Amino acid sequence: MNFYKGFFLILVFCTSAACNEKSNHPFVQAVYPSSDKLPDNLLRIYIKFSKPMKTVNNLEKIKLMDGEGNIIENVFFNNVYELWNKEQKQLTLILDPARVKTGLHANMKYGRALIPGQNYKLIIDNIEDVNHQKMITAYTKKFTVESSDLTPPDIDSWNLGVPKSNTKDYITVYFPSMLDYFSLEQRLVVTDAEKNVIKGDVSIGKHEKSWLFTPDSFWREGEYFLFINTRLEDPSGNNLNGLFDHKIGALKYEKEGTTLSIPFQIKNNK
């Protein structure tokens, strides 16, 4: 009895990410969007692994299942090359844009892969790292689908939490709804009054609804800017220039990649 009890405890322990890490096998650290409620016009999913991974033949090992356990076919855009970051630790999955965008043949024939009100599971299993080590256990992300997100990001709806001078406290930017994880990592920059980039570390808040920037050096009193590239998106591909599923002529800015800025003041710590 004690033997089986001990064996069971070891088995349970070794299904955790901690056991994967100790055994030197790769595991999924996170999936973004991190919320368990996602829109039916979701465009991108990011999978972060613990180690550099092989970058071919992985889509067949990633499945999307509905609430009844049926595998949903033709969900992800099957690009010639898989979309990995340079460290080979983050894989980008794109839900087929031809099904997401209304008016296209695939959308009219199949509809969107995700249906509002339904439950889903994203299952990731048997993916190998560059040293041929496989994941020990599958990773499952459960989520419920809500109606389409048809509100593009708008900097006028953001709130900034600003620290005092002579500290290394972080700036926090709060968003009314979740934004795209990769965009938040790449498309916001803090500068001083002379437009010199402030060096520091970025972290993303819960459900990608806040952005935190911690400087390497102490803040000095004065004026600063938060610069934002208008390609900053939400998980449905809507960006500061308009909706992903936009009509011709409906974009706010003629040129993609326009830079916007939000000025703010760092005041004396007294």
C-alpha positions in Angstrom: 0.0 0.0 0.0 2.8 2.4 0.9 4.6 1.5 -2.3 1.6 2.4 -4.5 0.9 5.5 -2.5 4.5 6.7 -2.9 4.5 5.8 -6.6 1.2 7.8 -7.1 2.7 10.8 -5.4 5.8 10.7 -7.7 3.6 10.4 -10.7 1.5 13.4 -9.8 4.5 15.4 -9.0 6.1 14.5 -12.4 3.2 15.8 -14.4 4.0 19.4 -13.3 6.1 22.0 -15.1 8.6 21.8 -12.2 9.2 18.2 -13.0 9.7 18.9 -16.7 12.2 21.5 -15.8 14.1 19.2 -13.4 14.2 16.4 -16.0 15.5 18.9 -18.6 12.6 18.4 -20.8 10.9 21.4 -22.5 7.5 22.6 -21.3 5.1 25.4 -22.1 5.7 28.3 -19.8 2.7 30.4 -21.0 0.1 30.9 -23.7 -1.1 34.3 -24.8 -3.7 35.7 -24.7 -3.7 34.6 -21.1 -7.4 35.3 -20.5 -9.8 32.4 -20.5 -12.4 34.5 -22.4 -11.5 35.2 -26.0 -13.3 36.9 -28.9 -14.5 34.8 -31.9 -12.4 37.0 -34.2 -9.2 36.1 -32.4 -6.2 36.3 -34.8 -3.1 35.3 -32.9 -1.9 33.0 -30.2 1.6 32.9 -28.7 3.1 29.9 -27.1 6.2 30.4 -24.9 8.5 27.4 -24.3 11.1 26.9 -21.6 13.8 26.0 -24.1 14.8 26.6 -27.8 12.6 24.3 -29.9 12.6 22.6 -33.3 11.0 24.9 -35.7 9.3 22.5 -38.2 6.4 20.1 -38.2 4.8 21.4 -35.0 1.4 22.5 -36.1 0.3 18.9 -36.4 1.0 18.5 -32.7 -1.2 21.5 -31.7 -4.9 20.8 -31.6 -8.0 22.9 -31.0 -10.9 20.9 -29.6 -14.5 22.0 -28.9 -16.5 21.3 -25.8 -17.4 17.8 -27.0 -13.9 16.8 -27.7 -14.0 17.1 -31.5 -10.9 18.4 -33.2 -11.6 21.5 -35.2 -9.9 21.3 -38.6 -8.4 24.1 -40.7 -8.0 26.5 -37.8 -4.4 27.7 -38.1 -2.8 29.4 -41.1 -0.3 26.8 -42.4 2.6 29.0 -43.4 5.6 27.7 -45.4 7.7 28.5 -42.3 6.6 28.4 -38.7 6.7 31.7 -37.0 9.3 31.5 -34.2 11.2 34.2 -32.5 15.0 34.4 -32.9 15.5 32.4 -29.7 13.2 29.7 -31.0 11.3 29.8 -27.7 8.1 31.5 -28.8 5.8 30.2 -31.5 3.1 32.4 -33.1 -0.1 30.7 -34.3 -2.3 32.7 -36.7 -5.9 31.7 -36.9 -6.6 31.6 -40.7 -7.2 35.3 -41.6 -9.4 34.2 -44.5 -11.8 32.7 -42.0 -11.5 35.6 -39.5 -12.1 38.4 -42.0 -15.7 38.7 -43.2 -16.5 38.7 -46.9 -13.7 36.3 -48.0 -14.4 32.9 -49.5 -13.2 30.8 -46.5 -15.2 32.9 -44.1 -18.4 32.5 -46.1 -17.8 28.8 -46.7 -16.6 27.7 -43.3 -17.3 30.6 -41.0 -15.0 31.4 -38.1 -13.4 28.6 -36.2 -14.5 29.9 -32.9 -18.2 30.3 -32.0 -19.4 32.6 -29.2 -20.7 30.8 -26.1 -18.7 27.7 -26.8 -15.9 26.2 -24.8 -12.6 25.1 -26.3 -9.2 23.5 -25.4 -5.9 24.3 -27.1 -3.7 21.2 -26.6 0.1 21.3 -27.1 1.9 17.9 -26.9 5.0 16.0 -28.0 6.9 19.1 -29.3 10.7 18.6 -29.3 13.5 21.0 -28.4 16.6 21.4 -30.5 18.2 18.6 -28.5 15.5 16.1 -29.4 13.9 16.2 -25.9 10.1 16.0 -26.0 7.6 17.5 -23.7 6.7 15.0 -20.9 3.1 16.2 -20.5 0.7 17.9 -22.7 -0.3 21.6 -22.0 -3.9 22.5 -22.2 -5.4 26.0 -22.3 -9.2 26.1 -21.7 -11.2 29.1 -22.8 -14.7 30.3 -23.6 -15.4 32.3 -26.7 -17.2 35.7 -26.6 -18.6 38.0 -29.3 -16.3 39.8 -31.7 -13.9 42.5 -30.6 -14.8 45.4 -32.8 -13.3 48.2 -30.8 -9.7 49.2 -31.9 -7.2 50.3 -29.3 -7.4 54.0 -28.4 -4.7 55.8 -26.5 -7.2 58.3 -25.2 -8.7 55.5 -23.1 -5.4 54.6 -21.4 -4.3 55.6 -17.9 -0.7 56.2 -16.8 0.6 55.6 -13.3 3.7 57.7 -13.0 6.5 57.4 -10.4 8.4 60.1 -8.5 11.9 61.3 -9.3 15.0 59.8 -7.7 13.3 56.3 -7.7 13.4 53.3 -10.0 9.7 52.7 -9.6 7.9 51.5 -12.7 5.6 53.4 -15.0 2.3 51.5 -15.5 0.0 52.0 -18.5 -3.5 50.6 -18.0 -5.7 49.5 -20.9 -9.5 49.1 -20.8 -9.2 45.7 -22.6 -6.5 43.2 -23.4 -3.9 44.0 -26.0 -1.6 41.7 -28.1 1.3 40.3 -26.1 4.0 40.7 -28.8 2.8 44.3 -29.5 3.2 45.2 -25.9 6.7 43.9 -25.9 7.8 45.6 -29.0 5.8 48.8 -29.8 6.0 51.1 -26.8 9.0 53.1 -25.9 9.8 55.7 -23.2 12.0 58.7 -24.0 13.2 61.8 -22.2 12.3 65.3 -23.4 15.0 65.2 -26.0 13.6 61.9 -27.4 16.5 59.8 -26.0 15.3 56.3 -25.3 15.2 55.4 -21.7 16.7 51.9 -21.1 14.9 49.5 -18.8 12.8 46.4 -18.5 9.3 45.8 -19.8 6.8 43.4 -18.1 3.2 42.7 -19.1 0.4 42.7 -16.5 -2.5 40.2 -16.0 -4.5 39.4 -19.1 -2.3 41.9 -21.1 -4.3 44.8 -19.7 -1.3 46.7 -18.4 2.3 47.5 -19.4 5.0 48.1 -16.8 8.4 49.8 -17.5 11.2 49.8 -14.9 14.2 52.0 -15.8 17.8 51.0 -15.4 18.6 54.3 -13.8 16.8 56.6 -11.4 14.1 58.9 -12.8 15.0 62.5 -13.0 12.5 65.3 -12.6 11.2 66.6 -16.0 9.2 65.8 -19.1 9.0 62.4 -20.7 7.2 60.7 -23.6 5.6 57.3 -24.2 5.9 56.6 -27.9 3.5 54.1 -29.5 3.7 52.6 -32.9 0.2 52.6 -34.5 0.7 48.9 -35.4 0.1 48.1 -31.7 -2.7 45.5 -31.8 -5.2 43.7 -29.7 -5.5 39.9 -30.0 -8.0 40.3 -32.9 -5.6 42.2 -35.0 -7.3 45.6 -34.5 -4.7 48.3 -34.2 -4.4 52.0 -33.4 -5.1 52.7 -37.1 -8.4 50.8 -37.2 -10.1 47.4 -37.3 -8.4 44.3 -38.8 -11.8 43.6 -40.6 -12.0 47.2 -41.9 -13.7 48.7 -44.9 -11.7 50.4 -47.6 -11.0 54.0 -46.6 -11.9 53.4 -42.9 -8.3 53.6 -41.5 -7.4 56.6 -39.3 -3.9 57.2 -40.7 -2.9 57.0 -44.3 0.5 55.6 -43.4 0.9 52.4 -41.4 3.4 52.5 -38.6 2.8 56.2 -37.7 4.1 57.0 -34.2 1.9 58.6 -31.6 3.1 60.0 -28.2 1.7 60.6 -24.7 3.7 63.2 -22.7 4.0 62.9 -19.0 5.9 64.5 -16.1 8.1 63.0 -13.5 7.9 65.2 -10.4 10.1 65.7 -7.4 9.8 63.0 -4.7 8.5 65.3 -2.0 
